[in-house]
Amino acid sequence: MRKALALLTALLAVIMAPIATAAEQKEAPLVLAAASLQESLNAAADAWSARGHPRPRISFAGSSALARQIEAGAQADMFVSADEPWMDELAGRKLLKTGTRVSFLRNTLVLIAPRVSAVKLAVRPNMPLAQALGTGRLAIADPAGVPAGLYAKQALTKLGVWVSVQGKLAPAENVRAALALVSRGAAPLGIVYGTDAKAAPDVKVIGLFPAASHDPISYPVALLASSRNPEAEGFRRFLISTEGKALFHRFGFGTK
């Protein structure tokens, strides 16, 4: 009887082994995402993993840098951009999977200073931003292509102060690098997204840029045409679901 039971147990183990191995071998999708999504998208990946899926691997950088990597043939499954134009460019090059692009998040643009700063400055037309900087520089993401920098340039131009500060910039490779300059006190003022400021305890918001001063800050997500990972579509759907959007709300994002 014992021998029969042992044989049955061994047989069941052999039968079940391929199933366990197949589950373990599911490949985690690779997501290329805007730097401003670090906390929120990692939280979403954790929530997706808790449902029994492989935790998505996420590479954060400026949207411009990521789009260029995709154009150069980077092997990834999904792209989440901090603006529409970079996603438009990839769509124009047929690098997105048809029917998977969705614009699902919004953000705001704010002027920040180190938490200990005594600077007070109302964000308005012709504000004395250059004078408030003194001998310091304004930390922004590179306005030559990074979305946060482009939005910042639009806003400063609309408010009539771009010319006065363009020679006093500290351009950074992405919005989180700009945030770090202010957080460390290396720059007296900076322009970042509202969600970035919320994530950094060492900075404070001086003012909010009017929505009409820049293009709407819109985050689209899409699968890449080269993706063959079946897990990627499930994660994309989770991000744009009611539950996914509620998660992003907790980090200060608006949703569409």
Salt bridges, closest charged atoms under 4 A:
GLU27 OE2 - ARG57 NH2 3.83
GLU39 OE1 - ARG176 NH2 2.56
ASP46 OD1 - ARG55 NE 2.70
GLU71 OE2 - ARG93 NE 3.14
GLU84 OE1 - ARG101 NH2 2.63
ASP88 OD1 - ARG101 NH2 2.74
GLU89 OE2 - ARG93 NE 3.87
ASP196 OD1 - ARG176 NE 2.58
GLU231 OE1 - HIS53 ND1 3.01
GLU233 OE1 - ARG236 NE 2.78
GLU233 OE2 - ARG237 NE 2.77
GLU243 OE1 - ARG51 NH2 2.11
